[in-house]
Amino acid sequence: RFDDQLSYFEFKARFNQKRYMQMRRLMLVASWLTPIAIFATVLFPADDRTWWSLVPMLLSTVAIGTYQWEEQHNYGSQWSKFRLVAESLKRHQVLWESTAGIYRPQLTDDKDRLFVENIEKIIEGTDINYFTLMVDPVRGPEVV
């Protein structure tokens, strides 16, 4: 279970990082090119300006659209969340394998049980936080 969960969180962190960086790059490039395209409009003959004037509009639409898309899907926040959980899981694995930290023999007589309990708490906390946000990020879950 541990390896599957670690792989899942690693995959989701990479996926969201990639999407976040794609959205940000596209937004930045479109934002940078918009004023250049507006300026370039004056360089064209009056007859050709009609079609060229669509370029700044399209670029600004791409810039705003990618920003809104990223805000809607929260790639940056999800990247952080999944990376944080993956690193926490890896930290516990290293401590457990090294019999260090909270897994030292002086602190526990059953490091395997403690490891499983800690890993399950991390995963359960992640699930609860995720589903709470899925219900309504402002109000939280309905209390019955």
Buried (B, 14 or more C-beta within 10 A) or exposed (E): EBEEBBEBBBEBBBBBBEBBEEBBEBBEBBBEBBEEBBEBBEEEEEEEEEEBEEBBEEBBEBBEBBBEBBEEBBBBBBBBBBBBBBEBBEEBBEBBEEEEEEBEEEEBEEBEEBBBEBBEEBBEEBEEEEEEBEEEEEEEEEEE
